[in-house]
Amino acid sequence: MTSATIVNKVWNFCHTLRDDGVGYGDYLEQLTYLLFLKMADEYSRKPYFRDTHIPEQFNWESLRGKSGAELESHYVKLLDALGRRPGMLGQIFVKSQNKISDPAKLHKLIQLIDGESWVLLGADVKGDIYEGLLQKNAEDTKSGAGQYFTPRALIQAMVECVRPEPLKTIADPACGTGGFFLAASDFLTTHHKLNKEQLKFLKYATFHGWEIVASTARLCLMNLFLHNVGDMDHDSPIHRDDSLRAAPSDTYDYVLTNPPFGKKSSITVTNADGEEVRESLTYNRQDFWATTSNKQLNFVQHIRSMLKIGGTAAVVLPDNVLFEGGAGETVRRQLLKSTELHTILRLPTGIFYAQGVKANVLFFENKAASKHPHTKEVWFYDYRTNIKHTLKTDPLKYDDLKDFIACYHPEDRHKRKATWSEKKPDGRWRKYTYDEIMARDKASLDIFWLRDDSLEDSANLPEPGILAAEIVEDLEAALEQFRAIAGDLNKE
């Protein structure tokens, strides 16, 4: 069976469970537990005979022979017991719960997974299957799972520009379901003929991630495991923690990340009346340039602190980071001075599952302390003006970003050539000097130069179907914001 066939087969069963109130995310979690147990069982048999560290009374075979209330009771005990185990095994099952209340349907799902030999499938096929499931989960906008899923075309383009090298470390302080790690792994295995030492480093020492949401960290671990990154016998490469909480204990060669959208950092606390409320969270870190509750500005500062001298970052950030005053201006000025901020890719709307987001990719290289600013010029690629994408009818594709990659010139970015000039005013690629940026109000990096056709001529408006899709996306975004406001008001 093809990976697409298996994805549809496994995913279609979710529609049956929806009648019992099992959401897409909960279903994917149960799949994760059962897939892991099934593959562990396959690895324990010939020709592998591996010690999976799973107690016999809680292995895959223990599920096969049970049904009804006995199966349900045993499954609950199994999840609790495995969540207490060390290493990746414990991290996948930590705080796991059975969300399938009907034992007959749980039995059907076990049979569904038991019908495939998962280990025999190549890492590419297994990975494609799980990525397909994550994609379907992200498409369910009501669940909010899309906020952990960066468009894979964008991730691939970012990795192509950064061009990670073997035996180098790669970190993501908000790793979601692990998309950046998998793209980097694919790049390394495709572009380099890795020797035994390099393959071992890639599997066990290359990736370091942080994910604050336990269920998302679980999905990330499973995603990595299915792509042959990490192992049951080793420590987890993913930390279930708020990466902003403290200065990093290590530094890394690359940081590739898309921090969560939303301007304010917040924490849920219990007030004097015993009610849970959300409060703004400010990180008082000595290594930060500015103290702020703005989540993205905190991530910019944190990412810089994670980089080795000479280390490279590629970060997806919303527009407010480029123009906001106060702490925003402080962070921008310091970033331009202490790192070489050399490239900004302006992204269009309609490519993220979080609706209406205006975002950019910032590429910068960390530098040693100096009296003089390290940024000499910043190259901008405007892939927003007169560009229209929607998630369903015209999603972002890798080919859409090929021109940007060519302009970026990853082989030697010092040999770049602008496509914009006075004679070519429609060119999307141009540079601004450090002095030109410093002369702007608040050192704003929110720069545009192309004429927006939609403002000039109504005849250039998109097709009605595209306009309708954009309106729907904007309304959904507004509705989500109103729901959040209503929820906060009700708590108050």
C-alpha positions in Angstrom: 0.0 0.0 0.0 1.2 3.5 -0.7 1.7 6.0 2.2 -1.3 8.0 0.9 -3.5 4.9 1.0 -2.4 4.1 4.5 -3.0 7.7 5.7 -6.5 7.6 4.3 -7.2 4.2 5.8 -6.0 5.1 9.3 -7.5 8.6 9.1 -11.0 7.5 7.9 -11.5 5.6 11.1 -11.3 8.9 12.9 -14.7 9.8 11.4 -16.2 6.9 13.3 -14.7 8.1 16.5 -15.9 11.7 16.0 -19.4 10.4 16.8 -18.1 9.6 20.3 -16.6 13.0 20.8 -13.0 12.0 20.0 -11.3 15.0 18.3 -8.6 14.8 15.6 -5.9 15.7 18.1 -7.0 13.0 20.6 -7.2 10.5 17.8 -3.7 11.3 16.7 -2.4 10.8 20.2 -4.0 7.4 20.5 -2.5 6.5 17.2 0.9 7.6 18.5 0.7 5.3 21.5 -0.4 2.3 19.5 1.9 2.8 16.6 4.9 3.0 19.0 3.9 -0.2 20.8 3.4 -2.0 17.5 6.8 -1.0 16.1 8.4 -1.8 19.5 6.9 -5.3 19.2 8.2 -5.7 15.6 11.7 -4.6 16.7 11.7 -7.1 19.6 11.3 -10.0 17.1 13.8 -11.4 14.5 15.9 -10.2 12.9 16.3 -7.3 15.3 15.8 -8.9 18.8 16.1 -5.5 20.4 15.4 -4.8 24.1 12.7 -2.2 23.9 12.5 -1.8 27.7 8.7 -2.3 27.6 7.6 -4.7 30.3 6.0 -7.9 28.9 2.7 -7.3 30.7 2.3 -4.0 28.9 3.6 -4.8 25.4 1.7 -4.9 22.1 0.9 -8.6 22.6 -0.9 -7.8 25.8 -3.4 -5.7 23.9 -4.0 -8.2 21.1 -5.7 -10.8 23.3 -8.1 -8.6 25.1 -11.5 -7.0 24.3 -14.4 -5.2 26.0 -14.0 -3.8 29.5 -10.9 -5.9 30.1 -9.1 -4.2 27.1 -10.2 -0.8 28.3 -9.0 -1.4 31.9 -5.7 -2.9 30.7 -5.0 0.0 28.2 -5.4 2.6 31.0 -2.9 0.7 33.2 -0.6 0.3 30.3 -0.5 4.0 29.5 0.1 4.9 33.2 2.9 2.4 33.5 4.8 3.3 30.4 4.5 7.0 31.2 6.7 6.3 34.2 9.5 4.8 32.1 12.8 6.6 31.4 14.1 7.9 28.0 12.1 8.4 24.9 9.6 5.7 25.9 8.5 7.6 29.0 8.5 10.9 27.1 6.0 9.6 24.5 3.7 8.1 27.1 4.0 10.7 29.9 0.6 11.9 31.2 -1.1 9.8 28.5 -4.8 9.1 28.8 -7.3 6.9 27.0 -9.7 9.1 25.0 -11.5 6.2 23.3 -14.4 5.4 25.6 -15.9 2.6 23.4 -13.7 -0.6 23.9 -15.1 -2.0 20.6 -13.7 0.9 18.7 -10.4 0.7 20.6 -10.2 -2.9 19.6 -10.9 -2.0 15.9 -8.1 0.6 16.0 -5.7 -2.0 17.4 -6.6 -4.4 14.6 -6.2 -1.6 12.0 -2.6 -0.9 13.2 -1.8 -4.6 13.6 -2.6 -5.2 9.9 0.6 -3.4 8.8 4.2 -4.3 9.2 5.4 -0.8 10.1 9.1 -1.5 10.6 9.4 -3.0 7.1 8.2 0.3 5.7 11.1 2.6 5.0 11.7 5.6 7.2 10.6 7.8 4.3 7.3 6.0 4.0 6.6 5.8 7.7 7.5 9.5 8.0 5.3 10.4 5.1 2.4 8.6 6.7 2.7 10.3 10.0 3.4 13.7 8.4 0.2 13.1 6.4 -1.7 12.6 9.6 -0.2 15.7 11.2 -1.2 17.7 8.1 -4.8 16.5 8.3 -4.8 17.3 12.0 -3.5 20.8 11.3 -6.2 21.4 8.6 -8.8 21.1 11.4 -8.8 24.8 12.2 -11.2 24.4 15.1 -8.6 22.3 17.1 -5.9 24.9 16.9 -3.4 22.3 15.9 -2.4 24.3 12.9 -0.4 26.7 15.1 2.1 23.9 15.5 2.4 23.2 11.8 4.6 25.4 9.7 4.0 25.1 5.9 6.5 22.4 4.8 7.3 24.3 1.6 8.5 27.3 3.7 10.5 25.1 6.0 12.2 23.4 3.0 13.1 26.8 1.5 14.6 28.0 4.8 16.7 24.9 5.2 17.9 25.2 1.6 19.1 28.7 2.3 20.8 27.8 5.6 22.4 24.6 4.2 23.2 22.8 7.5 26.4 20.8 7.5 27.2 17.3 9.1 28.4 17.1 12.7 26.7 20.5 13.5 24.0 21.0 16.1 20.5 22.3 15.2 18.0 23.7 17.7 14.4 24.8 17.7 13.1 26.5 20.9 9.5 26.1 19.8 9.7 22.8 17.8 6.0 22.0 17.4 5.8 18.6 15.6 9.4 18.7 14.4 9.1 20.0 10.8 12.4 21.9 10.8 14.3 18.9 12.2 13.0 16.6 9.6 13.7 19.0 6.7 17.2 19.5 8.0 17.7 15.7 8.3 16.5 15.2 4.7 18.9 17.9 3.5 21.9 16.4 5.2 21.2 12.9 3.9 20.4 14.1 0.4 23.3 16.6 -0.1 26.0 14.7 1.8 27.3 11.2 1.7 27.4 10.7 5.4 29.9 8.3 7.0 29.2 6.1 10.1 30.2 8.8 12.6 28.1 11.5 10.8 25.1 9.2 10.6 25.4 8.4 14.4 25.7 12.1 15.2 22.6 12.9 13.0 20.5 10.2 14.8 21.5 11.0 18.4 23.2 14.4 18.7 22.2 16.8 16.0 18.7 17.9 17.1 17.7 19.8 20.3 14.1 21.0 20.7 11.8 22.5 23.3 8.0 22.3 23.3 5.9 23.6 26.1 2.7 21.7 25.1 3.0 18.1 26.3 0.7 16.6 23.6 2.6 18.4 20.8 6.0 17.3 22.2 4.6 13.7 22.1 3.7 14.1 18.4 7.1 15.6 17.7 8.9 12.7 19.3 6.9 10.2 17.4 7.5 12.1 14.2 11.3 12.0 14.8 11.3 8.4 15.7 9.4 7.4 12.5 12.0 9.4 10.5 14.9 7.4 12.2 15.9 10.3 14.5 16.5 9.1 18.1 15.8 5.7 19.6 13.8 4.0 22.4 17.1 3.3 24.2 18.3 7.0 24.3 17.3 10.2 26.0 14.7 12.3 24.3 16.0 15.1 22.0 12.9 17.1 23.0 12.6 19.0 26.3 9.0 19.5 27.6 9.7 23.0 28.9 9.2 26.7 28.3 12.5 27.5 26.4 12.3 31.2 27.4 12.3 30.5 31.1 16.1 30.6 31.5 19.3 31.3 29.5 20.4 28.3 27.4 22.9 26.0 29.0 24.4 25.2 25.6 24.8 27.0 22.3 24.2 25.6 18.8 25.4 25.9 15.2 21.9 26.6 13.8 18.5 27.7 15.1 15.6 27.0 12.7 12.2 27.9 14.2 8.7 29.4 13.9 7.8 30.7 17.4 4.1 30.6 18.3 2.0 33.6 17.0 0.4 36.0 19.5 2.1 39.0 20.9 1.8 38.5 24.6 3.5 35.8 26.7 1.1 34.6 29.4 0.8 32.0 32.1 -2.3 30.3 33.7 -2.4 30.8 37.4 -5.0 30.1 40.1 -6.4 33.2 41.8 -7.6 33.6 45.4 -11.0 32.3 44.5 -9.6 29.1 43.0 -10.3 30.2 39.4 -7.7 29.7 36.6 -6.8 33.1 35.0 -4.2 34.1 32.4 -1.6 36.7 33.4 1.0 38.4 31.3 4.4 36.8 31.7 7.6 38.9 31.6 10.9 37.1 31.6 13.5 38.9 33.7 16.7 37.6 32.1 20.0 39.3 32.5 21.1 38.2 29.0 18.1 40.0 27.3 18.5 43.5 25.8 14.9 44.4 26.8 12.4 43.2 29.4 9.0 42.8 27.7 5.9 40.5 27.7 6.0 40.5 23.9 6.5 36.9 23.1 8.2 37.3 19.7 10.7 39.9 21.0 11.6 37.5 23.7 12.1 34.7 21.2 14.4 36.9 19.1 16.6 37.7 22.1 16.5 34.0 23.2 17.5 32.7 19.8 20.5 35.0 19.6 21.6 33.7 23.0 21.3 30.1 21.7 23.7 30.6 18.8 27.4 29.9 18.8 29.6 32.7 17.6 29.3 32.2 13.8 26.0 30.3 14.3 23.1 30.9 11.9 19.4 31.5 12.6 16.4 31.4 10.3 13.3 32.6 12.2 9.6 33.1 11.2 8.4 36.3 12.9 5.3 38.5 12.6 5.4 42.1 11.3 5.2 43.7 14.7 8.8 42.7 15.3 9.9 44.8 12.4 8.2 48.1 13.4 7.1 48.1 17.0 8.6 50.8 19.2 9.9 50.7 22.8 11.3 47.3 23.5 10.9 46.4 19.8 13.2 49.3 18.7 15.8 48.3 21.3 15.8 44.7 20.2 16.1 45.6 16.5 19.0 48.0 17.1 20.8 45.4 19.2 20.2 42.7 16.7 21.6 44.8 13.8 24.6 45.6 15.9 25.5 42.3 17.6 24.6 40.0 14.7 24.8 40.1 10.9 21.1 40.4 10.0 21.5 39.9 6.3 18.2 38.7 4.8 14.4 39.3 5.4 11.8 37.4 3.4 8.4 39.1 3.4 5.7 36.5 3.4 2.2 36.7 2.0 -1.0 36.1 4.0 -3.0 32.9 3.5 -0.2 30.4 4.1 -0.5 29.7 7.8 -3.3 27.9 9.7 -3.4 30.8 12.1 -5.5 33.1 9.9 -4.6 36.6 8.7 -0.9 36.4 9.9 1.6 38.8 8.2 5.0 37.2 8.8 8.6 37.3 7.7 11.7 35.1 7.8 14.7 36.7 9.3 18.1 35.2 8.6 21.0 36.3 10.8 24.5 35.2 11.9 25.7 35.6 15.5 29.0 37.5 16.0 31.5 38.2 18.7 31.2 41.5 20.7 32.4 44.5 18.8 32.4 48.3 19.0 31.1 48.5 15.4 27.8 47.1 14.1 28.1 43.7 12.3 25.2 44.3 10.0 26.4 46.3 6.9 23.3 45.8 4.7 20.0 43.9 4.8 18.6 42.2 1.7 14.8 42.1 1.3 12.8 39.8 -0.8 9.1 41.0 -1.1 7.0 37.9 -1.7 3.9 39.6 -0.3 3.0 42.5 -2.6 0.6 41.3 -5.3 0.9 37.7 -4.1 -2.2 35.7 -3.2 -2.3 32.3 -1.5 -5.1 30.5 0.3 -4.8 27.2 2.3 -7.3 25.3 0.2 -7.4 26.7 -3.3 -3.8 27.9 -3.7 -1.5 26.8 -0.9 2.2 27.8 -0.8 4.4 25.4 -2.8 8.2 25.0 -2.8 8.4 26.1 -6.4 6.9 29.5 -5.3 10.0 30.1 -3.3 12.6 29.0 -5.8 13.3 32.5 -7.1 13.9 33.7 -3.5 16.4 30.8 -2.9 18.2 31.7 -6.1 18.4 35.4 -5.1 19.6 34.4 -1.6 22.5 32.6 -3.3 23.1 30.1 -0.5 26.4 28.9 -2.1 27.9 32.3 -1.4 25.6 35.0 -0.2 28.2 37.6 -0.8 27.7 37.3 -4.5 24.1 38.5 -4.6 22.7 40.6 -7.3 19.6 42.8 -6.9 16.7 42.3 -9.2 15.3 45.8 -8.4 16.6 49.0 -9.9 15.2 52.4 -11.0 14.8 50.8 -14.4 13.3 47.6 -13.0 10.9 48.9 -10.3 9.0 45.6 -10.2 12.1 43.7 -8.9 11.4 41.8 -5.6 15.0 41.6 -4.4 17.0 44.6 -3.1 19.2 45.7 -0.3 19.2 48.6 2.2 22.4 49.7 4.0 22.7 49.8 7.8 22.8 53.6 7.7 19.6 53.8 5.6 17.8 51.6 8.2 19.1 53.5 11.2 17.8 56.7 9.6 14.2 55.3 9.5 11.8 56.0 12.3 12.4 53.5 15.2 15.0 51.7 12.9 11.9 50.1 11.3 12.6 47.1 9.1 9.0 47.1 7.8 10.0 48.1 4.2 8.1 47.9 1.0 8.8 49.4 -2.4 6.6 47.6 -4.9 3.4 49.1 -6.2 0.3 47.3 -4.8 -1.8 46.7 -7.9 -5.0 46.1 -5.9 -4.8 49.7 -4.6 -4.2 51.1 -8.1 -6.7 49.4 -10.2 -9.9 47.6 -9.3 -9.6 45.6 -12.5 -6.6 43.8 -11.0 -8.6 42.4 -8.1 -8.3 38.6 -7.6 -10.9 36.2 -8.8 -14.2 36.2 -6.8 -13.4 32.7 -5.5 -10.1 33.8 -4.1 -11.6 37.0 -2.6 -14.3 34.9 -0.9 -11.7 32.5 0.5 -9.7 35.4 1.9 -12.8 37.0 3.5 -13.7 33.6 5.1 -10.1 33.4 6.5 -10.2 36.9 7.9 -13.7 36.3 9.5 -12.4 33.1 11.0 -9.4 34.9 12.4 -11.6 37.6 13.9 -14.0 35.0 15.4 -11.1 33.2 17.1 -9.9 36.5 18.6 -13.4 37.4 19.8 -13.7 33.9 21.4 -10.4 34.4 23.3 -11.6 37.9 24.5 -15.0 36.4 25.5 -13.2 33.6 27.4 -11.1 36.1 29.3 -14.1 38.3 30.1 -16.0 35.3 31.4 -13.1 34.3 33.7 -13.0 37.9 35.0 
